[in-house]
Amino acid sequence: MEINFEILKREIRELEMYISAMRVKPNGNSVQVQNLYNEVKNMSKTVGQLETLDKNNVLKAKREMENLKKRLVDCEKNLKPKAPVMVPFGKLGSCQHQGLARISKPNLLQLNWKGNAYKSGAWGKDAAWNTTKKSLYWVAPLNTDGRVLESIRIYPSMSDLQMLIKNKWNHTFAGQGAGMVVHNNNLYYNCFNSHDMCRVSLTSGVYQKKSLPNALFNNHFSYAGTMYQDIDFASDEKGLWVLFTTEESAGKILVGKVNVATFTVDNIWITTQSKPDASNAFMMCGVLYVTRSLGPKLEEVFYMFDTKTGKEGHLSIVMEKMAEKVQSLSYNCNERKLYMYSEGYLLHYDIALKP
């Protein structure tokens, strides 16, 4: 059996990233976590010497590393806090409720697969209602410039994501900004350096591009604290949406309903909320919810716009966060969860609704 030492070294570096992310979680300074951290560091110190060992010793080290990966995942499960249960109202997929009521404490999963230098990006699951890919996870860090999207990784399950098992899919048509979403196994995103909408199949790689007329781009009106998110896709029980601005709207958020069959925007609603005064936004049951920062550790859902009635309003639902900047926030109607990408870390939240 031939040993690829470069792969071995890379796997150890990924283990170091994984355990470092665990250490910042609640209870992350436990004896169990610290012991695993020490083992990973010791393995890292010896990796440079592996090529001088005989084959049997190298294979033994490889087996020990696989065992350590499994122990890390088990440890991760044990660290999860016993938070109060958020009991959602009504059946999944139903919009027979009065909107968002509260948001749970954040659940920190881990650092993104590229590392802590990749502060901007997005992640989540296939967000289309009743999708056949409900268990599919995706993670898409932008380049360190906070602009360019080059590749994502998709994972068939949470355990694959946590183990950093690579199922990498590359696309050759670059995107920009963290406003992407996966809807019915297609990645929707802002095409690079244009006002065009792009989508690509995560199965076949078939690529399509359509113009979003008059939409501003290239950081003209992005959210506060995150660059190049002029065009932001969202998914909910009602389908696919795109949030954007135009010169005519003077930075006010426009809500567009995307027809996925024709890949065009059929209807547009005009809000009075300035996009640069918000930190991010998501859609739920055809209602736009907009957030703003209250400081390094708190975020507030403060504005809403109902596309069914055309009515808007203000509210105050506070949510905790791990870092000040929120690069991406999206809703998944199959679970009633929010997915956040913040300063390179992957977080998710449970929500509850008003009956």
N, C-alpha and C positions, 0 to 999 in steps of 0.2 A: 504493500500500500504506500503510495507516494504522499508525502506530507507537504502541503502548501503553507509555508510559514507566514506569508503575507496575509492570507486569510485568517490564520490563527491569531496573528497580532491584531487584526482589525476586529475580530470577535471579542478579544479581551478589552479593546478600547470601548466597544459598545457596552460591555458589561460594566465598565467603569462609569459610563454615562448613566446607565440604568440605576446603579446603586447610589450614585450622587443625587439623582432625582428622588429616590426613596428617602434619603436622609433629610430632605427639607419638608417632608410630610409630617402631619401630626403623629407623635410617637416614633418619628423616624430616628431618634437618638437612643432607641432601645438597645439592650445588650445584644440581642439577636442580629439587629441591623448592623451594629458596630463590628461584630465578629465577621459577618459576611463582607463588610467593607474592607476589613483588614486582610481577608483571604484574597479578595480581588486585587488589592494593592500588592500583595506578595506575589501573586501570579504575574502581575504586570512587570515586576522587577526581574523575574526570571525569564520572561518571554524572549529577551535578547540573547539568552544563552541556549535556547532550545536547539538551535541548529548544530550545536556541538555535542548534543546528547545522542545516544544510539536510538534506533527506531523504537524499541520497546518502551523506553522512558518517555519518548515523545507521545506515543499512543496512550500511555498512562495519563500524561498531562491533559491530553485531549478529552479523555473520559472524565477526568476530574472537573474539567471546565463545563462539560455538559451537565454533570451532576450539580454543579454550582448554579447553573442557569435555572434548573428546576427548583432548587432551594430558594432562589431569589423570588420566583413567582409565588411559591407557597408563603414566603415571608410577606410579600406584597398583600396577599389576601388577608393575612392576620392583622395587618396594620390598619385596615379599613375601619374607621370609627363607626360606632353604633349610633348613627344619627337618627333623629326623630323621623318616623315614616311620613312621607308626603303622600297623602291620599288624593289622587286626582279625581275630579268630578266627571261622571259620565263615562261612556264607552270611548275607547280610542277611535279617533277619526270623526267623532261627533263634535259639532259646534253648538250644541244646545246648552250653552252656559253663558255667563256674563263676563267672561274674560279672565285675564291673569289676576291671581290673588296674592301669591307669594312665591318666593324662590328659595330653594334649600341652600345650605352651606356648600361651598365648592368641594368637589371630589377631584383631587389631583391625581391624574394617571401617571404621567412621566414627562420627561423631556422629549422633544421631537427627535427623530432619528438622525438628523444632521448635526445636532449639538447646540450648545447654548449661544453660539455666535449667530445663530439663525433666529433672530427675534421675531420676525414677521412670518405669517403663514396662516393656514387654516386646517381644520381636521373635522372629522365626524363620521357619520354613517350615511348610507343611501337614504335621503330624506323624503323621497316620494311616498305618498300614502299607499300602503299595502304593496309596496315594492316586493319583487321576488328576491331581492338582494338585501333583506333586512339585517343580516348579520355581517355585511361587508363594512369594514372600516377603511378609512383613507386618511393619510397625513401628507400635507403639501407645504413644506417650508419654502419660503421665497429665498432668493439669494441674499447675501449679507447686505446688499444695497437696499433691501426692503421693497424692491420693485419687481424683479424678474422671477417668473414661475417657469422652471425648466422641467421638473419631473415630480411625480408623486409616488408614494408607495401605497399599495392596497393590500389588505389583510382579510382573509376569510373569517377570522374570529378575533375576539379580544385577547385570547391567550397567545395567538400568533403575533399580535401587535406588541404585547408585553415582553415576549421573548425576542423581539426584534428580528423575527424570521422574515427574511427579505422576499417579497413578491413584487419586484420593482417593475413599474411600467413607465416607459419614457415616451414623451411626445415631442415631435420635432418642431411644432408650431408654438413658439414661446408666448406666454401670457404675462399679464402684469397685475399687481395688486392682490390683496387677500380676499377679494370678494367672490371667490369661487364656491360652488356647491355641487354635490353629486345628487342627481335626480334621475331615477329609473336607469341606473348604471351608465349615465352619461355625465361627464364633467363639464359644467358650464363656467365660463370665465371670460374676463375682458381680454381680447386679443391685444398683443403687444403694440404699443405706440399708435393706437387707433381708437375710434369710438365703436368698433365692431364687437358683436357678441360672438363668442366661439363655443362650440361644444364638440366633444370627442367621446366616442364609445370606449368604455374601459375594457370591453371584450374584443372588439374588432379593430379598434384604432381608427375607424372612419371619422373623418374630420369635416366639420361644416362651419361656415362663417356667414353672419348676417349683420348688416348695418343697423345701428340703433340711432336713427336720425336725430341730429342736433345735440346728442349727448356729449357733454364735456368729458375730457380725459386728460391724462398726463398731469395728475395732481392739481387740477384746476380748482375743484371743490371736493376734497376728500374729507373724511372724518377727522376730528381733532386727535392728534397723537398717532395717527397712522397714515402713511403716504400711499398714493396711487390706488386708493379704493374709491375712485370716482364712480365706478360701475360695480354694484354689489348685488349678487344674485341671492334669492331666498326661496325656500320651499315650505309649504304647509299643507293643511288638509284640502285647500282649494286649488292647489297646483303650484306652478312655478312663477316667480315674480322677479323683477329687476328694479333696483332702486338707483336713481341717477339724478343728475341736474342738467340744466341747459342755461345758456346765456339769458334767455327770456325769464327763467325762473329765479335768476340771480342768487343761486346757491340754495334755494329751497328744494327739499326732497320731492322728487316725482316718483310715484309708484306705478310701475308698468306691469300688466298681466301678460305673461308670455304664453303664446299658443305653441305648444311643443310639436304639434303636427306640422305646422308651417314654419316654425322657428321665427315668428314675428311677434311684435307687441301689439295686441288687439285694442287694449284700453289703457288709458293713462289718467291717474288722479293727481291733482296738485295739492300739496300740503303747504302749511305756513311755517314749517320747521326748517331752520337753516341747518344744512348738513355740517358745516365746519364747527357749529356749536354743539354737535353731538359726538359721542365717542364710537357708537355703533348702532345697529338696528337689526331687527328680525321680524318676520311675519308669522302670525298664528291665526288661523281661521279667518283669513282675509283682513286682519287688523295689523297695521304697522305699529310696532313698539320700538321706541327710540331710547337710547341710554346716554348718560353722561357721567363723567368721573366726579366723585365726591372726595377724591384723595387717593393716596397710594393703595389703600386696602378696601375701599368701598366704591361701588357703582350703583347708579340709580336709574331705574326705568321711569322716565318722567313725562313722556309724551306718547299719545296714541292717535291713530287715524283709522277709521273704519271705512273700508272701501264699499261696503254694502249700503251704508247710510250717508256717507260723505261727511260724517261728523268727526270732529277732533276733540281732544281734551287733554288735561294734565292729570297725572297721578304720581304717586311716590312709592315705589317698591324697591327697597334697598337690597343689594346683593353683595356678599363679600367676594374678594378676589385676592389673588396671590401677588400681583404686581400692578403698578399704576396703569400701564397702557394695555388696551384691549385691541389686538390686531384683527380679531375675527369673532363674531358671535352669531350662531345660527340655531334654528329650532328643528327638532325632529318629531314629527307628529305620530310616528309609529311607537314612540316611547314616552312622548311628552317630556323631552329633555332639551336642555340648552347645551351647546358645545362651544367652548371658548378656547381660543389660542391667545395666550398672553405671555409676551416676552420669551417665547420659545417653549413654553410649557403647555401641556394639554390638560384641560379641565372640563368637567361636565357638571350639570346641575339638574335636580328634579324640580318640577313646578307643580303648583296646585292652582285650581280654578275656582272662580265664584260660581255657586250653583244658580 
